[in-house]
Amino acid sequence: MDDVEMKVMEMKMISKMFQGILDACSAKCISKYNEGDLNVGESVCAERCVQKWMETFKKVQSKMSGTQPGQEVPQEAPAAAPEKKGWF
């Protein structure tokens, strides 16, 4: 599998995860769309729901990759930021 196919598959998985979050959390937390903004209860519910989904996703991902929960998968070190000069 080449790099492009892997990126496409990764994007599909991320899209599927976000769709699952949207479906589950909106059904659970938002009963009516009467207002443009979420009320406090809806907002708290949605925040907790998304947090639980993300924790579950991380646990499943770590099981699939063979790492322990809380153990980071080694990633490539970011390149050093260029030195800024002057005011900006």
Biopython code that builds the backbone (N, CA, C, O; Angstrom):
import numpy as np
from Bio.PDB.StructureBuilder import StructureBuilder

atoms = [
    (1, "MET", "N", (0.857, -1.176, 0.000)),
    (1, "MET", "CA", (0.000, 0.000, 0.000)),
    (1, "MET", "C", (0.902, 1.238, 0.000)),
    (1, "MET", "O", (1.781, 1.381, 0.850)),
    (2, "ASP", "N", (0.673, 2.111, -0.949)),
    (2, "ASP", "CA", (1.525, 3.293, -1.026)),
    (2, "ASP", "C", (1.037, 4.387, -0.076)),
    (2, "ASP", "O", (-0.008, 4.260, 0.562)),
    (3, "ASP", "N", (1.810, 5.448, -0.001)),
    (3, "ASP", "CA", (1.561, 6.530, 0.945)),
    (3, "ASP", "C", (0.215, 7.213, 0.695)),
    (3, "ASP", "O", (-0.487, 7.564, 1.643)),
    (4, "VAL", "N", (-0.141, 7.401, -0.561)),
    (4, "VAL", "CA", (-1.401, 8.071, -0.898)),
    (4, "VAL", "C", (-2.588, 7.228, -0.450)),
    (4, "VAL", "O", (-3.541, 7.757, 0.121)),
    (5, "GLU", "N", (-2.542, 5.928, -0.701)),
    (5, "GLU", "CA", (-3.633, 5.047, -0.285)),
    (5, "GLU", "C", (-3.776, 5.032, 1.234)),
    (5, "GLU", "O", (-4.891, 4.991, 1.755)),
    (6, "MET", "N", (-2.655, 5.064, 1.939)),
    (6, "MET", "CA", (-2.705, 5.086, 3.399)),
    (6, "MET", "C", (-3.342, 6.378, 3.907)),
    (6, "MET", "O", (-4.132, 6.351, 4.851)),
    (7, "LYS", "N", (-3.006, 7.500, 3.291)),
    (7, "LYS", "CA", (-3.587, 8.784, 3.693)),
    (7, "LYS", "C", (-5.084, 8.816, 3.398)),
    (7, "LYS", "O", (-5.860, 9.343, 4.196)),
    (8, "VAL", "N", (-5.494, 8.259, 2.262)),
    (8, "VAL", "CA", (-6.916, 8.208, 1.913)),
    (8, "VAL", "C", (-7.661, 7.353, 2.932)),
    (8, "VAL", "O", (-8.740, 7.729, 3.390)),
    (9, "MET", "N", (-7.088, 6.205, 3.290)),
    (9, "MET", "CA", (-7.725, 5.330, 4.262)),
    (9, "MET", "C", (-7.804, 6.013, 5.631)),
    (9, "MET", "O", (-8.806, 5.882, 6.334)),
    (10, "GLU", "N", (-6.756, 6.736, 6.006)),
    (10, "GLU", "CA", (-6.752, 7.466, 7.268)),
    (10, "GLU", "C", (-7.840, 8.536, 7.282)),
    (10, "GLU", "O", (-8.536, 8.702, 8.284)),
    (11, "MET", "N", (-7.991, 9.260, 6.180)),
    (11, "MET", "CA", (-9.029, 10.292, 6.094)),
    (11, "MET", "C", (-10.425, 9.684, 6.169)),
    (11, "MET", "O", (-11.321, 10.263, 6.783)),
    (12, "LYS", "N", (-10.614, 8.523, 5.549)),
    (12, "LYS", "CA", (-11.910, 7.847, 5.623)),
    (12, "LYS", "C", (-12.220, 7.421, 7.053)),
    (12, "LYS", "O", (-13.359, 7.534, 7.506)),
    (13, "MET", "N", (-11.203, 6.929, 7.766)),
    (13, "MET", "CA", (-11.404, 6.522, 9.155)),
    (13, "MET", "C", (-11.739, 7.719, 10.035)),
    (13, "MET", "O", (-12.618, 7.632, 10.892)),
    (14, "ILE", "N", (-11.050, 8.826, 9.830)),
    (14, "ILE", "CA", (-11.317, 10.034, 10.605)),
    (14, "ILE", "C", (-12.716, 10.554, 10.302)),
    (14, "ILE", "O", (-13.445, 10.955, 11.209)),
    (15, "SER", "N", (-13.086, 10.546, 9.034)),
    (15, "SER", "CA", (-14.420, 10.992, 8.637)),
    (15, "SER", "C", (-15.500, 10.116, 9.263)),
    (15, "SER", "O", (-16.524, 10.617, 9.730)),
    (16, "LYS", "N", (-15.266, 8.814, 9.270)),
    (16, "LYS", "CA", (-16.224, 7.876, 9.866)),
    (16, "LYS", "C", (-16.342, 8.111, 11.371)),
    (16, "LYS", "O", (-17.438, 8.044, 11.927)),
    (17, "MET", "N", (-15.211, 8.387, 12.033)),
    (17, "MET", "CA", (-15.225, 8.661, 13.463)),
    (17, "MET", "C", (-16.030, 9.926, 13.759)),
    (17, "MET", "O", (-16.870, 9.928, 14.659)),
    (18, "PHE", "N", (-15.778, 10.997, 13.011)),
    (18, "PHE", "CA", (-16.508, 12.239, 13.241)),
    (18, "PHE", "C", (-17.998, 12.085, 12.943)),
    (18, "PHE", "O", (-18.829, 12.678, 13.630)),
    (19, "GLN", "N", (-18.340, 11.301, 11.935)),
    (19, "GLN", "CA", (-19.753, 11.066, 11.642)),
    (19, "GLN", "C", (-20.408, 10.296, 12.782)),
    (19, "GLN", "O", (-21.552, 10.576, 13.143)),
    (20, "GLY", "N", (-19.695, 9.332, 13.350)),
    (20, "GLY", "CA", (-20.208, 8.591, 14.500)),
    (20, "GLY", "C", (-20.418, 9.493, 15.697)),
    (20, "GLY", "O", (-21.431, 9.388, 16.389)),
    (21, "ILE", "N", (-19.458, 10.387, 15.948)),
    (21, "ILE", "CA", (-19.592, 11.351, 17.044)),
    (21, "ILE", "C", (-20.799, 12.240, 16.809)),
    (21, "ILE", "O", (-21.607, 12.451, 17.713)),
    (22, "LEU", "N", (-20.921, 12.758, 15.606)),
    (22, "LEU", "CA", (-22.036, 13.643, 15.276)),
    (22, "LEU", "C", (-23.372, 12.942, 15.467)),
    (22, "LEU", "O", (-24.279, 13.491, 16.093)),
    (23, "ASP", "N", (-23.499, 11.736, 14.933)),
    (23, "ASP", "CA", (-24.754, 10.996, 15.042)),
    (23, "ASP", "C", (-25.105, 10.684, 16.495)),
    (23, "ASP", "O", (-26.217, 10.960, 16.944)),
    (24, "ALA", "N", (-24.149, 10.108, 17.226)),
    (24, "ALA", "CA", (-24.418, 9.678, 18.596)),
    (24, "ALA", "C", (-24.655, 10.855, 19.535)),
    (24, "ALA", "O", (-25.618, 10.860, 20.302)),
    (25, "CYS", "N", (-23.784, 11.842, 19.475)),
    (25, "CYS", "CA", (-23.868, 12.950, 20.424)),
    (25, "CYS", "C", (-25.031, 13.890, 20.121)),
    (25, "CYS", "O", (-25.645, 14.421, 21.046)),
    (26, "SER", "N", (-25.338, 14.101, 18.864)),
    (26, "SER", "CA", (-26.482, 14.969, 18.566)),
    (26, "SER", "C", (-27.789, 14.278, 18.936)),
    (26, "SER", "O", (-28.716, 14.932, 19.414)),
    (27, "ALA", "N", (-27.880, 12.965, 18.722)),
    (27, "ALA", "CA", (-29.093, 12.234, 19.105)),
    (27, "ALA", "C", (-29.257, 12.207, 20.622)),
    (27, "ALA", "O", (-30.374, 12.292, 21.132)),
    (28, "LYS", "N", (-28.154, 12.090, 21.333)),
    (28, "LYS", "CA", (-28.201, 11.996, 22.788)),
    (28, "LYS", "C", (-28.419, 13.349, 23.452)),
    (28, "LYS", "O", (-29.157, 13.440, 24.434)),
    (29, "CYS", "N", (-27.796, 14.390, 22.940)),
    (29, "CYS", "CA", (-27.733, 15.665, 23.654)),
    (29, "CYS", "C", (-28.660, 16.757, 23.131)),
    (29, "CYS", "O", (-29.005, 17.677, 23.873)),
    (30, "ILE", "N", (-29.063, 16.671, 21.881)),
    (30, "ILE", "CA", (-29.854, 17.755, 21.296)),
    (30, "ILE", "C", (-31.200, 17.196, 20.860)),
    (30, "ILE", "O", (-31.297, 16.460, 19.878)),
    (31, "SER", "N", (-32.236, 17.559, 21.611)),
    (31, "SER", "CA", (-33.558, 17.021, 21.299)),
    (31, "SER", "C", (-34.307, 17.879, 20.283)),
    (31, "SER", "O", (-35.036, 17.353, 19.442)),
    (32, "LYS", "N", (-34.131, 19.186, 20.358)),
    (32, "LYS", "CA", (-34.817, 20.096, 19.441)),
    (32, "LYS", "C", (-33.843, 21.160, 18.966)),
    (32, "LYS", "O", (-32.947, 21.576, 19.701)),
    (33, "TYR", "N", (-34.027, 21.585, 17.750)),
    (33, "TYR", "CA", (-33.188, 22.645, 17.186)),
    (33, "TYR", "C", (-33.992, 23.940, 17.139)),
    (33, "TYR", "O", (-34.242, 24.489, 16.066)),
    (34, "ASN", "N", (-34.394, 24.420, 18.314)),
    (34, "ASN", "CA", (-35.201, 25.633, 18.387)),
    (34, "ASN", "C", (-34.359, 26.901, 18.355)),
    (34, "ASN", "O", (-34.833, 27.949, 17.919)),
    (35, "GLU", "N", (-33.123, 26.814, 18.812)),
    (35, "GLU", "CA", (-32.276, 27.992, 18.928)),
    (35, "GLU", "C", (-31.028, 27.837, 18.068)),
    (35, "GLU", "O", (-30.642, 26.723, 17.715)),
    (36, "GLY", "N", (-30.413, 28.938, 17.739)),
    (36, "GLY", "CA", (-29.198, 28.909, 16.936)),
    (36, "GLY", "C", (-27.989, 28.404, 17.696)),
    (36, "GLY", "O", (-27.075, 27.831, 17.102)),
    (37, "ASP", "N", (-27.976, 28.610, 19.003)),
    (37, "ASP", "CA", (-26.861, 28.178, 19.845)),
    (37, "ASP", "C", (-27.322, 27.072, 20.781)),
    (37, "ASP", "O", (-28.512, 26.932, 21.067)),
    (38, "LEU", "N", (-26.358, 26.289, 21.252)),
    (38, "LEU", "CA", (-26.669, 25.260, 22.237)),
    (38, "LEU", "C", (-26.903, 25.915, 23.588)),
    (38, "LEU", "O", (-26.242, 26.893, 23.938)),
    (39, "ASN", "N", (-27.861, 25.361, 24.356)),
    (39, "ASN", "CA", (-28.003, 25.852, 25.719)),
    (39, "ASN", "C", (-26.942, 25.178, 26.584)),
    (39, "ASN", "O", (-26.205, 24.320, 26.098)),
    (40, "VAL", "N", (-26.856, 25.551, 27.843)),
    (40, "VAL", "CA", (-25.787, 25.066, 28.717)),
    (40, "VAL", "C", (-25.831, 23.546, 28.857)),
    (40, "VAL", "O", (-24.792, 22.891, 28.767)),
    (41, "GLY", "N", (-27.003, 22.982, 29.073)),
    (41, "GLY", "CA", (-27.126, 21.534, 29.236)),
    (41, "GLY", "C", (-26.701, 20.773, 27.992)),
    (41, "GLY", "O", (-26.002, 19.764, 28.083)),
    (42, "GLU", "N", (-27.122, 21.258, 26.830)),
    (42, "GLU", "CA", (-26.737, 20.619, 25.572)),
    (42, "GLU", "C", (-25.231, 20.710, 25.349)),
    (42, "GLU", "O", (-24.599, 19.752, 24.904)),
    (43, "SER", "N", (-24.675, 21.860, 25.661)),
    (43, "SER", "CA", (-23.245, 22.074, 25.467)),
    (43, "SER", "C", (-22.415, 21.153, 26.356)),
    (43, "SER", "O", (-21.445, 20.553, 25.894)),
    (44, "VAL", "N", (-22.791, 21.039, 27.630)),
    (44, "VAL", "CA", (-22.071, 20.167, 28.561)),
    (44, "VAL", "C", (-22.207, 18.713, 28.131)),
    (44, "VAL", "O", (-21.229, 17.966, 28.144)),
    (45, "CYS", "N", (-23.407, 18.312, 27.751)),
    (45, "CYS", "CA", (-23.649, 16.942, 27.300)),
    (45, "CYS", "C", (-22.813, 16.622, 26.065)),
    (45, "CYS", "O", (-22.177, 15.570, 25.999)),
    (46, "ALA", "N", (-22.813, 17.512, 25.105)),
    (46, "ALA", "CA", (-22.056, 17.290, 23.873)),
    (46, "ALA", "C", (-20.558, 17.220, 24.156)),
    (46, "ALA", "O", (-19.851, 16.396, 23.575)),
    (47, "GLU", "N", (-20.082, 18.074, 25.037)),
    (47, "GLU", "CA", (-18.657, 18.073, 25.379)),
    (47, "GLU", "C", (-18.249, 16.752, 26.028)),
    (47, "GLU", "O", (-17.211, 16.185, 25.684)),
    (48, "ARG", "N", (-19.059, 16.262, 26.960)),
    (48, "ARG", "CA", (-18.759, 14.979, 27.613)),
    (48, "ARG", "C", (-18.850, 13.823, 26.629)),
    (48, "ARG", "O", (-18.028, 12.907, 26.658)),
    (49, "CYS", "N", (-19.838, 13.868, 25.771)),
    (49, "CYS", "CA", (-20.031, 12.810, 24.782)),
    (49, "CYS", "C", (-18.828, 12.722, 23.843)),
    (49, "CYS", "O", (-18.319, 11.632, 23.583)),
    (50, "VAL", "N", (-18.383, 13.851, 23.345)),
    (50, "VAL", "CA", (-17.228, 13.874, 22.442)),
    (50, "VAL", "C", (-15.979, 13.400, 23.172)),
    (50, "VAL", "O", (-15.171, 12.664, 22.606)),
    (51, "GLN", "N", (-15.815, 13.816, 24.424)),
    (51, "GLN", "CA", (-14.653, 13.394, 25.203)),
    (51, "GLN", "C", (-14.644, 11.873, 25.374)),
    (51, "GLN", "O", (-13.591, 11.247, 25.245)),
    (52, "LYS", "N", (-15.797, 11.274, 25.662)),
    (52, "LYS", "CA", (-15.871, 9.818, 25.813)),
    (52, "LYS", "C", (-15.568, 9.113, 24.497)),
    (52, "LYS", "O", (-14.874, 8.096, 24.481)),
    (53, "TRP", "N", (-16.081, 9.646, 23.402)),
    (53, "TRP", "CA", (-15.800, 9.063, 22.089)),
    (53, "TRP", "C", (-14.305, 9.087, 21.800)),
    (53, "TRP", "O", (-13.745, 8.099, 21.327)),
    (54, "MET", "N", (-13.663, 10.207, 22.082)),
    (54, "MET", "CA", (-12.237, 10.337, 21.798)),
    (54, "MET", "C", (-11.408, 9.408, 22.684)),
    (54, "MET", "O", (-10.439, 8.813, 22.213)),
    (55, "GLU", "N", (-11.777, 9.276, 23.960)),
    (55, "GLU", "CA", (-11.069, 8.357, 24.849)),
    (55, "GLU", "C", (-11.211, 6.925, 24.359)),
    (55, "GLU", "O", (-10.244, 6.163, 24.354)),
    (56, "THR", "N", (-12.417, 6.563, 23.949)),
    (56, "THR", "CA", (-12.656, 5.221, 23.430)),
    (56, "THR", "C", (-11.867, 4.993, 22.152)),
    (56, "THR", "O", (-11.277, 3.929, 21.965)),
    (57, "PHE", "N", (-11.853, 5.984, 21.275)),
    (57, "PHE", "CA", (-11.105, 5.876, 20.025)),
    (57, "PHE", "C", (-9.620, 5.655, 20.300)),
    (57, "PHE", "O", (-8.979, 4.831, 19.648)),
    (58, "LYS", "N", (-9.075, 6.399, 21.271)),
    (58, "LYS", "CA", (-7.658, 6.247, 21.612)),
    (58, "LYS", "C", (-7.366, 4.853, 22.153)),
    (58, "LYS", "O", (-6.335, 4.265, 21.828)),
    (59, "LYS", "N", (-8.274, 4.319, 22.981)),
    (59, "LYS", "CA", (-8.074, 2.976, 23.531)),
    (59, "LYS", "C", (-8.114, 1.924, 22.431)),
    (59, "LYS", "O", (-7.281, 1.018, 22.403)),
    (60, "VAL", "N", (-9.075, 2.044, 21.530)),
    (60, "VAL", "CA", (-9.174, 1.094, 20.423)),
    (60, "VAL", "C", (-7.944, 1.199, 19.533)),
    (60, "VAL", "O", (-7.384, 0.186, 19.113)),
    (61, "GLN", "N", (-7.532, 2.413, 19.252)),
    (61, "GLN", "CA", (-6.356, 2.632, 18.410)),
    (61, "GLN", "C", (-5.107, 2.034, 19.054)),
    (61, "GLN", "O", (-4.284, 1.428, 18.366)),
    (62, "SER", "N", (-4.963, 2.199, 20.365)),
    (62, "SER", "CA", (-3.783, 1.649, 21.033)),
    (62, "SER", "C", (-3.822, 0.122, 21.045)),
    (62, "SER", "O", (-2.779, -0.520, 20.925)),
    (63, "LYS", "N", (-5.007, -0.465, 21.188)),
    (63, "LYS", "CA", (-5.130, -1.926, 21.126)),
    (63, "LYS", "C", (-4.756, -2.432, 19.743)),
    (63, "LYS", "O", (-4.062, -3.440, 19.608)),
    (64, "MET", "N", (-5.213, -1.735, 18.726)),
    (64, "MET", "CA", (-4.931, -2.160, 17.358)),
    (64, "MET", "C", (-3.457, -1.999, 17.008)),
    (64, "MET", "O", (-2.913, -2.794, 16.241)),
    (65, "SER", "N", (-2.808, -0.982, 17.560)),
    (65, "SER", "CA", (-1.396, -0.762, 17.245)),
    (65, "SER", "C", (-0.469, -1.529, 18.182)),
    (65, "SER", "O", (0.736, -1.598, 17.941)),
    (66, "GLY", "N", (-1.022, -2.105, 19.249)),
    (66, "GLY", "CA", (-0.228, -2.908, 20.163)),
    (66, "GLY", "C", (0.461, -2.127, 21.259)),
    (66, "GLY", "O", (1.330, -2.672, 21.940)),
    (67, "THR", "N", (0.100, -0.849, 21.456)),
    (67, "THR", "CA", (0.693, -0.056, 22.526)),
    (67, "THR", "C", (-0.243, -0.038, 23.722)),
    (67, "THR", "O", (-1.425, -0.358, 23.596)),
    (68, "GLN", "N", (0.275, 0.330, 24.861)),
    (68, "GLN", "CA", (-0.523, 0.432, 26.073)),
    (68, "GLN", "C", (-1.219, 1.788, 26.106)),
    (68, "GLN", "O", (-0.681, 2.765, 25.585)),
    (69, "PRO", "N", (-2.433, 1.869, 26.720)),
    (69, "PRO", "CA", (-3.097, 3.169, 26.847)),
    (69, "PRO", "C", (-2.204, 4.154, 27.597)),
    (69, "PRO", "O", (-1.592, 3.805, 28.607)),
    (70, "GLY", "N", (-2.137, 5.367, 27.104)),
    (70, "GLY", "CA", (-1.303, 6.395, 27.702)),
    (70, "GLY", "C", (0.116, 6.405, 27.168)),
    (70, "GLY", "O", (0.864, 7.356, 27.393)),
    (71, "GLN", "N", (0.488, 5.350, 26.462)),
    (71, "GLN", "CA", (1.826, 5.282, 25.877)),
    (71, "GLN", "C", (1.753, 5.866, 24.479)),
    (71, "GLN", "O", (0.989, 5.393, 23.637)),
    (72, "GLU", "N", (2.543, 6.886, 24.238)),
    (72, "GLU", "CA", (2.522, 7.564, 22.946)),
    (72, "GLU", "C", (3.193, 6.711, 21.880)),
    (72, "GLU", "O", (4.186, 6.034, 22.144)),
    (73, "VAL", "N", (2.641, 6.752, 20.674)),
    (73, "VAL", "CA", (3.285, 6.117, 19.538)),
    (73, "VAL", "C", (4.386, 7.055, 19.082)),
    (73, "VAL", "O", (4.119, 8.236, 18.856)),
    (74, "PRO", "N", (5.623, 6.573, 18.937)),
    (74, "PRO", "CA", (6.718, 7.474, 18.547)),
    (74, "PRO", "C", (6.428, 8.154, 17.217)),
    (74, "PRO", "O", (6.017, 7.513, 16.250)),
    (75, "GLN", "N", (6.648, 9.450, 17.188)),
    (75, "GLN", "CA", (6.429, 10.222, 15.972)),
    (75, "GLN", "C", (7.724, 10.920, 15.613)),
    (75, "GLN", "O", (8.622, 11.079, 16.440)),
    (76, "GLU", "N", (7.796, 11.329, 14.364)),
    (76, "GLU", "CA", (8.972, 12.045, 13.889)),
    (76, "GLU", "C", (9.048, 13.394, 14.589)),
    (76, "GLU", "O", (8.031, 14.072, 14.741)),
    (77, "ALA", "N", (10.226, 13.785, 15.011)),
    (77, "ALA", "CA", (10.416, 15.058, 15.701)),
    (77, "ALA", "C", (10.136, 16.211, 14.747)),
    (77, "ALA", "O", (10.553, 16.172, 13.589)),
    (78, "PRO", "N", (9.428, 17.247, 15.224)),
    (78, "PRO", "CA", (9.153, 18.396, 14.349)),
    (78, "PRO", "C", (10.430, 19.166, 14.051)),
    (78, "PRO", "O", (11.364, 19.206, 14.852)),
    (79, "ALA", "N", (10.440, 19.769, 12.885)),
    (79, "ALA", "CA", (11.597, 20.567, 12.477)),
    (79, "ALA", "C", (11.672, 21.819, 13.338)),
    (79, "ALA", "O", (10.643, 22.339, 13.768)),
    (80, "ALA", "N", (12.858, 22.297, 13.588)),
    (80, "ALA", "CA", (13.047, 23.498, 14.397)),
    (80, "ALA", "C", (12.464, 24.703, 13.670)),
    (80, "ALA", "O", (12.618, 24.849, 12.457)),
    (81, "ALA", "N", (11.796, 25.559, 14.428)),
    (81, "ALA", "CA", (11.201, 26.760, 13.849)),
    (81, "ALA", "C", (12.310, 27.733, 13.477)),
    (81, "ALA", "O", (13.305, 27.849, 14.193)),
    (82, "PRO", "N", (12.140, 28.437, 12.352)),
    (82, "PRO", "CA", (13.172, 29.409, 11.973)),
    (82, "PRO", "C", (13.242, 30.534, 12.998)),
    (82, "PRO", "O", (12.230, 30.913, 13.589)),
    (83, "GLU", "N", (14.434, 31.056, 13.201)),
    (83, "GLU", "CA", (14.632, 32.129, 14.167)),
    (83, "GLU", "C", (14.007, 33.410, 13.639)),
    (83, "GLU", "O", (14.216, 33.791, 12.488)),
    (84, "LYS", "N", (13.230, 34.073, 14.503)),
    (84, "LYS", "CA", (12.578, 35.316, 14.102)),
    (84, "LYS", "C", (13.467, 36.487, 14.485)),
    (84, "LYS", "O", (14.125, 36.482, 15.526)),
    (85, "LYS", "N", (13.467, 37.489, 13.617)),
    (85, "LYS", "CA", (14.267, 38.679, 13.865)),
    (85, "LYS", "C", (13.359, 39.894, 13.792)),
    (85, "LYS", "O", (12.389, 39.904, 13.034)),
    (86, "GLY", "N", (13.665, 40.904, 14.564)),
    (86, "GLY", "CA", (12.890, 42.131, 14.528)),
    (86, "GLY", "C", (11.618, 42.023, 15.360)),
    (86, "GLY", "O", (11.539, 41.223, 16.292)),
    (87, "TRP", "N", (10.642, 42.825, 15.019)),
    (87, "TRP", "CA", (9.402, 42.895, 15.781)),
    (87, "TRP", "C", (8.460, 41.747, 15.494)),
    (87, "TRP", "O", (7.632, 41.414, 16.342)),
    (88, "PHE", "N", (8.555, 41.149, 14.365)),
    (88, "PHE", "CA", (7.567, 40.153, 13.976)),
    (88, "PHE", "C", (8.106, 38.788, 14.055)),
    (88, "PHE", "O", (7.397, 37.826, 13.759)),
]
sb = StructureBuilder()
sb.init_structure("model")
sb.init_model(0)
sb.init_chain("A")
sb.init_seg("    ")
for serial, (resi, resn, name, xyz) in enumerate(atoms, 1):
    if name == "N":
        sb.init_residue(resn, " ", resi, " ")
    sb.init_atom(name, np.array(xyz, "f"), 0.0, 1.0, " ", f" {name:<3s}", serial, name[0])
structure = sb.get_structure()
